Amino acid sequence: MKIVFVLLLVAAATASPNVFEDQQYALEYYETLEHAAPEGRNFLINALIRQLLEFLRNLISNGNDLFGIPPLDPLKIENLHLEIPAGLINLKLNLTDAMLTGIGAFKAHRTHLNTSDISFDIEISVPELKISAGSYHLDGDILTAIPIYGDGGAEFIVNDFRFKAKLFLKQSDNKKSAILDRIENLSFEIPNFKSNITGAIGGGDIDKIVDAVLEEVIIGYVNRFRSAISKITNMAVIAILNPILEQLDTWRWIDMILPRA
C-alpha cells in the first residue's frame, strides 16, 4: 500500500498547487486567467500542471523540510509483510530494511482538472520499481503439504506499474487548503513482476523455483483482488494525506481557476 500512497501523494500535490510562493506572481497569473478565453484558460491550466509535475519530481528526489516530507526516492521501508492465502500455495513473506527506488521516474499519461466538480483525473506509470530487501523471511506451503521456507536477501522488480484515480477536492475548514474529499475509480496494474531471492531451503534451483512461484502467485493474487485492495487503500490514503495537505496554503490556486457565476 505504501507504493500507492506515494503515488497518491504525487497526484494530490499535483491537484493542490503549492509551487508558487510569490504573491505578485499569483496576482499576475490570476489576472491572466481572468481575461483569457476558455481555450486560453485550458492552456494556462495545463501549463501550470506540467510545471507542478516537474516540481514534484524534485520533491520526490529531495524532499521538503518545511512540510516535513523526506526524500521519497529511494524510499526506505523498515518492514513489509505480505500474506497470500491462494489455496494452491500459501505464503507469508516478511521483508526488513527494504529500499524502494524508481518512483521519481514516474510519467504522467493523463492529467485533467474538471473545475465544475473540482475533480482531478490522473494516470501515472512508473517504468521500473525495484524493491531491495536487506533480508527476508519466507514461510509457506504448496497444497498444505509441501513446505516452502527460507531466509536471505531478496530483490523484486515491478515493470510498467500503472496507477489511475479521480480525486475530488474540497476546501479545508480553515479556508486555506485544498484537501481530498474522496477518491473514485482508484485502480492500479502490475503487468510484470520479477523475483530474485537467495536462501530458500535447498538453494540453487530451489531459489529459481520459488522465484517462479512468487512471480506467478503475486501477479495472480493482485489482479484477482485488485478491487478490494483499492478500496482499503482508498480509505487509508485520505486519512494519511489530508493532514499533510492542510499545512499548505493552496486553495487560492484552486479558487482562481473555478468558473465564476
TATAKA-V885975 format. One record per residue. N is the residue number from 0. RES is the residue in one letter. PHI is phi in whole degrees, -180 to 180 (* if undefined). OMEGA is omega in whole degrees, -180 to 180 (none if undefined). Layout:
{{N:RES:PHI:OMEGA} {N:RES:PHI:OMEGA}}
//
This chain:
{{0:M:*:-176} {1:K:-65:177} {2:I:-63:180} {3:V:-63:178} {4:F:-60:-180} {5:V:-63:180} {6:L:-69:175} {7:L:-70:174} {8:L:-62:175} {9:V:-59:-178} {10:A:-65:-177} {11:A:-67:179} {12:A:-68:176} {13:T:-64:-179} {14:A:-78:-177} {15:S:-122:-172} {16:P:-58:175} {17:N:-143:-175} {18:V:-73:-176} {19:F:-96:-179} {20:E:-108:-177} {21:D:-76:-177} {22:Q:-64:180} {23:Q:-65:177} {24:Y:-63:180} {25:A:-60:-179} {26:L:-64:180} {27:E:-64:180} {28:Y:-65:179} {29:Y:-62:-179} {30:E:-64:177} {31:T:-64:179} {32:L:-65:-177} {33:E:-60:-174} {34:H:-99:-177} {35:A:-83:172} {36:A:-69:-179} {37:P:-52:180} {38:E:-64:179} {39:G:-67:178} {40:R:-61:180} {41:N:-61:179} {42:F:-63:-179} {43:L:-66:179} {44:I:-64:179} {45:N:-65:177} {46:A:-64:178} {47:L:-63:-180} {48:I:-63:178} {49:R:-62:179} {50:Q:-66:179} {51:L:-67:178} {52:L:-62:177} {53:E:-65:177} {54:F:-60:-178} {55:L:-68:177} {56:R:-61:177} {57:N:-68:179} {58:L:-62:-179} {59:I:-64:-177} {60:S:-76:-171} {61:N:-116:-178} {62:G:73:179} {63:N:-150:-178} {64:D:-64:-177} {65:L:-60:-179} {66:F:-97:178} {67:G:69:-180} {68:I:-103:179} {69:P:-78:173} {70:P:-55:-176} {71:L:-108:176} {72:D:-143:8} {73:P:-78:179} {74:L:-106:-180} {75:K:-86:177} {76:I:-124:-175} {77:E:-65:-177} {78:N:-150:178} {79:L:-133:-178} {80:H:-114:-180} {81:L:-130:179} {82:E:-123:-176} {83:I:-126:174} {84:P:-91:-172} {85:A:-99:177} {86:G:85:178} {87:L:-60:178} {88:I:-139:179} {89:N:-122:-174} {90:L:-130:168} {91:K:-128:-176} {92:L:-123:179} {93:N:-123:179} {94:L:-108:176} {95:T:-126:-180} {96:D:53:-178} {97:A:-91:179} {98:M:-132:179} {99:L:-106:180} {100:T:-126:175} {101:G:114:-175} {102:I:-63:-176} {103:G:-65:180} {104:A:-93:-177} {105:F:-60:176} {106:K:-121:178} {107:A:-96:-180} {108:H:-92:-180} {109:R:-148:173} {110:T:-141:-177} {111:H:-134:178} {112:L:-99:177} {113:N:-103:-175} {114:T:-77:-178} {115:S:-69:178} {116:D:-122:-180} {117:I:50:178} {118:S:-120:-175} {119:F:-138:176} {120:D:-89:179} {121:I:-143:175} {122:E:-133:-175} {123:I:-127:171} {124:S:-128:176} {125:V:-125:-175} {126:P:-56:-180} {127:E:-149:172} {128:L:-110:-179} {129:K:-121:176} {130:I:-112:178} {131:S:-111:-177} {132:A:-110:176} {133:G:-61:177} {134:S:-155:176} {135:Y:-138:172} {136:H:-132:-178} {137:L:-118:177} {138:D:-141:-180} {139:G:179:-179} {140:D:-158:173} {141:I:-112:-179} {142:L:56:-180} {143:T:57:-176} {144:A:-122:-176} {145:I:-103:-177} {146:P:-74:173} {147:I:-128:176} {148:Y:-157:-179} {149:G:-179:176} {150:D:-140:178} {151:G:162:178} {152:G:-95:-178} {153:A:-149:174} {154:E:-140:179} {155:F:-127:-178} {156:I:-126:176} {157:V:-111:178} {158:N:-102:175} {159:D:60:173} {160:F:-63:-178} {161:R:-129:-175} {162:F:-132:178} {163:K:-131:175} {164:A:-166:171} {165:K:-118:-177} {166:L:-100:175} {167:F:-105:-176} {168:L:-103:173} {169:K:-148:180} {170:Q:-84:179} {171:S:-71:-178} {172:D:-61:180} {173:N:-86:175} {174:K:69:-175} {175:K:-104:-170} {176:S:-116:169} {177:A:-97:-178} {178:I:-123:-179} {179:L:-80:173} {180:D:-88:177} {181:R:-163:178} {182:I:-126:178} {183:E:-123:175} {184:N:56:178} {185:L:-74:178} {186:S:-151:177} {187:F:-148:-179} {188:E:-130:174} {189:I:-124:-175} {190:P:-73:-175} {191:N:-144:-178} {192:F:-136:179} {193:K:-120:-180} {194:S:-117:176} {195:N:-142:-179} {196:I:-114:173} {197:T:-131:176} {198:G:104:174} {199:A:-65:-178} {200:I:-58:-176} {201:G:111:177} {202:G:61:176} {203:G:53:-178} {204:D:-64:179} {205:I:-63:176} {206:D:-55:-178} {207:K:-66:179} {208:I:-65:179} {209:V:-63:176} {210:D:-57:-178} {211:A:-63:179} {212:V:-66:179} {213:L:-60:-179} {214:E:-59:-177} {215:E:-69:-175} {216:V:-70:-177} {217:I:-65:177} {218:I:-60:-179} {219:G:-64:-178} {220:Y:-67:-180} {221:V:-62:-180} {222:N:-66:-178} {223:R:-68:-175} {224:F:-110:-178} {225:R:-58:-178} {226:S:-63:-180} {227:A:-66:179} {228:I:-62:-180} {229:S:-64:-179} {230:K:-65:179} {231:I:-64:179} {232:T:-62:-179} {233:N:-55:-177} {234:M:-65:-177} {235:A:-71:-173} {236:V:-65:-180} {237:I:-61:180} {238:A:-65:-179} {239:I:-82:-172} {240:L:-79:-173} {241:N:-59:176} {242:P:-59:177} {243:I:-73:-178} {244:L:-65:-179} {245:E:-68:178} {246:Q:-83:-172} {247:L:-102:178} {248:D:-88:-169} {249:T:-120:-174} {250:W:-63:-179} {251:R:-59:180} {252:W:-75:176} {253:I:-68:-176} {254:D:-61:-175} {255:M:-71:-180} {256:I:-107:177} {257:L:-74:179} {258:P:-65:-180} {259:R:-94:180} {260:A:-68:none}}
//
